[in-house]
Amino acid sequence: MTTTVDTPLLAVRDLRVDFAGPLGPVPAVRGVDLTLRRGETLGIVGESGSGKSVTALSVLGLLPRTASVRGSVQLDGRELVGLPGRELAAIRGRRVAMVFQDPLSAFTPVYRIGDQIAEAVRVHQQVDKAAARRRAAELLDLVGIPAPERALDSFPHEFSGGMRQRAMIAMAVANEPDILLADEPTTALDVTIQAQVLDVLRTAQRETGAALVLVSHDLGVIAGTADRVAVMYAGRVVETAGVDELFAAPRHPYTLGLIGAVPRLDGRGGPLVPIPGSPAPMAELPPGCPFAARCPLAEQRCSTVEPELSGSDGHLAACVRSAELAERRPAPAEVYPVPEVPPAAVTGDRDSRARVLAVSGLGKTFPLLKGTVFKRRIGEVYAVDGVDLDLREGETLGLVGESGSGKSTTLFELLNLAAPETGRIELLGHDTATLTRAEAHRLRARLQIVFQDPMASLDPRMPVGDIVAEPLHAQHADRAEIARRVPELLRQVGLDPDHATRYPHQFSGGQRQRISIARALAVRPKLLVLDEPVSALDVSIQAGVLNLLQSLKAELGLSYLFVSHDLSVIRHLADRVSVMYLGRTVEQGEVSAVFDRPRHPYTRALLSAVPLPDPAAERARDRILLAGDPPSPTQRHTGCPFRARCPVYARLAEPGARARCEQEKPALAGDGHQAACHFPG
Amino acid sequence: MTTLVADPAEAAPAPRAAGRGRLVLTRLLAARGAVAGAVLVLLLFVLAFGGPYLTPWDYATPDFTALHQPPSAQHWFGTNGIGQDVFAQVVRGLQKSLVIGLLVALFSTVLASLVGACAGYFGGWADRALMFVVDLLLVFPSFLIITIVSPRLKSTGWIAFVLLLAVFNWMITARVVRSMTISLREREFVRAARFMGVRPLRIISRHILPNVASFLIIDATIAVGGAVMSETALSYFGFGVKPPDVSLGTLLAAGTSEAPVFPWLFYFPAGLLVLFVLAVNLIGDGLRDALDPTAGGGRPRRNSRRKKP
C-alpha cells in the first residue's frame, strides 16, 4: 500500500475469517488488507456474500463464536485480534463505533432512546446522569432530530426508520470515536430518507473528525460519500483506489462489470451489462482467480494462480490483466457481451394502441381497530386515495413511490379483480366491478404477477417444472400442452429445461426470479405486474433480469406495470412513469419528460436524492433534502398532502398562494406530462 | 446464467414431465430407511396373516398340559396361565393391531389436515364453525361417548371401532395444522397461486399440505403407536376386541402384571409392537425427507447437499 508518514489509524493485514460449516470451515474473508487514515472515508463495496460485513464486524471482534479470525487488525498500532473481551469492550463505542443496518433491532425496545444514548455515554465517561442526558440531547440535536428534549423520552418504536437510524448515529458518535463503522446504514431506508441519513453521517464525521468505514452494496452511495473504495469479491479485496480513479478507470473486470450493471438515473451509460453467472459458493471456490469463471477476459493462467493485489500510485487490483485495463480504459460494454434487445413487437402511435389498464380515482382504506374482544373502529388508514393510471399495449409503466405510498395496495386492488372501494379499474377493456366469477377467472390468465422475493414466491416443496405449470393447470390446459410449454418457457427465460425437476432452493437468486417470470409467462398474459422484481437481487444479477424483461417485452408484446422504489431501474426500463405520494398520484408522464423536467417538487426531491454511481457528477449536483418523514396516512389532509415537506410551499411568500396549498387539493393537471401541484416547476 | 453440462445419457431417456409425485417416489425409494421400514411392515403382515398356519395351536384353545410354560419347541413363545399358545395369540393380536394402528393414524391425520387446513385457509365463518366442532370434541369425554354409542355399533365390527378411535384422535393435530396454515396463507407463493386463479381446494392440496407434511408425518407415526395402546383401554368397555379374541393391546395389558415372573407373556407382544412402531417411524422419516427437498435426497450423500446448479 502507499506509505504514509504517520501510522495509519486502522491497519488490517491479511485478515482471514472462517465460519464452522457442517463440512468443515467455510471461508468468509480470505486475506483482506485495508488501511484507514484519520478523517478519511473508506467505502467497502461488494455483493452479498463477498465478506464486506464480516470484515467490518471482525474489526470490533463482534463475530459469533463459530468464526475463527486470523491475521492482524491494528488500531493505532495496537493489535485487536485476540484481545480479551474486557479490553475490546473499552474500545468498542469509545474508539470504534458501529452503525448497524437495521436500527430497529439495534435499539432495545423497552428502554427510552435518551436512556440508551446516555448509557452509551456513561459506559465510557465519568459523568453523572444529568450530564449524560444533556449530552444525549445535544447528540440528537446534532443528527437533526426535532425537539431533542422530547425525543429523549421516546421509545424506539415511536421513531420512524430514518429517525432511528439518526439516533443510532447519535449513539455511535456519543464518545467521539476515532472510527465509525457503518454497515449498510441506509439499505433499509427510502431514498429521500437515505439522503438525509447520509447527510447526517457526513455531519457527524465532520463534527467529530472520525474516520468512516462505509460498507454498502450500492455503488451510488459509495461514490457520493467515500474518499477511497475497496471492492470485495469472494472474501478478498479485488480492487482498491481513490473514488474518482476507481469509477473512471477500473482495473479489475469485476469492478468494470459492476459499474456497467448499475442502471443510471441520468440515462447515460447505454444498455446494462450483466456479469454472466453467479458467484461460486464460498465452500467450494475453484483454484485460481475466483472471478475467472465469470470473467470475459479470463485466460489460461487465471484458473491456476490467484492474482495478488498489486499496482502503483494507490490504485491496486488483483487481476493479471489490470495493466492492460488501466491503459485501454474500456467501457463495460466493450468487455462484457451485451445481449441484443429484439425490436418491439408492438409499434405505432401510443394513442392508437389498445388500452391495457385504466385506473381512475382508485381509493382503498383500511379500518384501524382497537380492542381485543370487541373490536371497534377508531379511525381509517387512507392507503390509496386517488390513483390514476393509464397503460397501453406494449408499454411499461413505472410506479414509483417510497414505502407507505400505497404502491402495493394499488397492485393488490388491481389483482383482486373485484370492484374497488372507490374509483374505477378497467383491465383489458373489462370493468372489474362488473365481472362475473367465470370472467374474472379467464381474465386472470391475461394478468400475471412477479413478486419481489423469488424465494418467498416459489413453493419450496414443488419442483420447478410444476411451479411453471401451475398457471396452466389453473386455466385447465391439457397435459400435452403443459409438457410442451414448460421446457419452452424455461428456455425462454434462459434456464436449462432439464432443470425442471429441481427445487427452488437449488437455484441462485437471479435464477429463481427467472423461474418466477417463466411462471408468469406460462399462460401468455397481456399484462405483467412486476412488484419490485429486482430489489432483492445483487447488482450484477439484476442487470441480467432487467435485460431479460426488456427482451421478453419486445418479443411478446407485453405490457408491464413495474413497481419499484428504485428510480434508476424505472428510468432504464419504463416508457412512462407514475409517481405516488401518500396514496396519490402526484406526477405522471413519459419517462424522459418526468426525469429530465420534473414538475412536482416531490419528484424533484426524489430524483435529487438518488445517488449516482459517478463521483464527479454526484459532487456537482445540488441536492434538495426533504425535511422530515412522510406524514401518517391515518388522517386525511386538507389541501396538498405534501405541503409539510414541500420546499416550494416553504418559499411561498404571498399569503393567497399559501392558502391555496393549505385548502385546495391539487388535481393532476396538464396533458401527457401531468403533475398534481398548484405551482409546478 | 450458468450452464450445467447435463450428462446426455442421463437426461435423454427421462420423461420431461416428471412431476412432484414421481420425484417424491424416486426419493422415497432411494431412502434406505424408508425401504427397510416398508419391508419390515410387509414382513409383519406376512407374520400376522401367515403365522396361524405355521403353528398347530389355536389362539383360543387352551393346552391344559402346559400352563405358564416358557418358550419351547412345542410352544414357541410359551403359554399363558390357562394354557393358550402365546405365539398363536401374538400373531392373532398382530392382525388386529396392524390394521387398527395404520387405519386410525391414516384417518385421523387426513381428517385433521383437511379440517385444519380448511379452517386456517378460509378463515371467517368456516374457521369458527370448524373450530367449534374441534373444541366441542376436545371437551367431550371421549370414553363416555364411546360407552354410550358402543352397544349400537357392536354389530358393525372393527371398522366402526377404527372410525371411533380416529374421531377422538385428530383435534389437537387439526388445531396445529390450522395455525400453520394461517401463517402459510400469507406467504407469497400462496398469494401468487391465488392471483393465478388456482382454486382454493387445489391451493390447499398442492401448497399448504405439502408444506405442513413434516409435522403431519411425525404426528401420524406417533398416532400409530397411540392407537394400538388406546384400543386396549376400550376393551374394558367390552367394545372392540373382546375375549377370547385378542390384540397386541390386550395381550400387553394382561402380560404387564405378570412380566417379572413370566416374561414371555409380555416381551413377545411388546417386542412386536416396538418393531411395528419402529418400522412406521422409518417410513415416516423417509417420507418426510422425500417431501422436503432441502433434506438432501434421503441418502447420506453429503456433498449433494451443497450442489449448486
Interface residues (C-beta under 8 A of the other chain):
Chain A: P22 L23 P276 G277 S278 A280 P281 A283 E284 L415 H441 R444 A445 Q448 I449 F451 D453 A456 S457 L458 D459 P460 R461 M462 P463 G465 D466 E470 P471 H473 A474 Q475 R479 I482 A483 V486 P487 G494 L495 D496 P497 D498 H499 A500 T501 R502 Y503 H505 Q506 F507 S508 G510 Q511 R514 R519 V523 G544
Chain B: M1 T2 T3 L4 A6 A11 A14 R16 A17 A18 G19 R20 L23 R187 E188 F189 R191 A192 A193 F195 M196 G197 V198 R199 R202 R206 H207 P210 N211 A213 L291 D292 P293 T294 R302 N303 R305 R306 K307 K308 P309
